Amino acid sequence: MRLVFAGTPEVAVPALDALIASDRHEVVAVVTRPDAPAGRGRRLVASPVAERAEEAGIEVLKPVKPRDEDFLARLREIAPDCAPVVAYGALLPQVALDVPTHGWVNLHFSLLPAWRGAAPVQHAVLAGDEITGATTFQIERGLDSGPVYGVLTEEVRPTDTSGDLLTRLAFAGSGLLVATMDGIEDGSLKPVPQPAEGVTLAPKIEVADARIDWTAPALRVDRVVRGCAPAPGAWTVFRGERLKVMAAAPVAGYDGSALPAGELAVTKKSVHVGTGSHPVQLLWVQPQGKKPMQAADWARGVRIADGEQLGD
């Protein structure tokens, strides 16, 4: 089939690569978000998908909005058979959805109807899900509510960050997306409506959502740290300034199990923090305006006094 691929971030590149490598389909164009400012100089930078498409000699379309007339006119000229989508980042109007013969097919990183929305992987980690996966479905007007073509499952490992899990799903999901294109082409796949039960929502995780509540149990603190890594990054406050907690681990059986919530206990090689249950050990932190560092190095540098706390 002639395909127009829509995607923007790095997580979408494995799927684009898999479609380019397919001997049954041709990626004739890519749709991605416009160049965005990045870095200290705020220089405009193309998306990872745009860069990969340009390397492959594929036409790149960067509409400010996917209802722009110039974009729609070009899409009609290309006349794709299908438009696979991975993390494009903009809502597609019906006038665009109607152009490809077989519509737009999204690769979503959850087992729909669970975790519909922008941050399914983060919410799966935050919720403590043991199993998640990826789903290909027909895009329709509605939030990730279209009929399903295929699914795959993936274990959520006890130490997974959102970044770890998303990387695995991106590569596994690329195979699912190619298989879905194959099935649509030969007629062996027909989309099945999602069940009405089991719908959960996964809105974007904001910075405020990533603040650690040290009165919560250690298990919840661990999930927040892992679920918000690498972005937006779990954080707390120390001496009035923000401190990112990049990696931590619950400490079962720690001698200081009665450590008050938020209170720090420091040795030469470790930094522990009290929670609503047993303590957690800080592994990597990032003080405001500084680079990431091991928590023990940070603690030596700031000379933590007895009874000092994280949080308000």
PyMOL commands that set and color helices and strands:
alter all, ss='L'
color gray80, all
select helices_A, chain A and resi 10-21+48-55+69-78+94-97+120-126+162-186+207-210+218-227+295-302
alter helices_A, ss='H'
color red, helices_A
select strands_A, chain A and resi 2-7+26-31+36-38+43-45+59-61+83-86+104-108+131-138+148-155+235-238+241-250+264-266+271-273+280-287+293-294
alter strands_A, ss='S'
color yellow, strands_A
deselect
rebuild
show_as cartoon
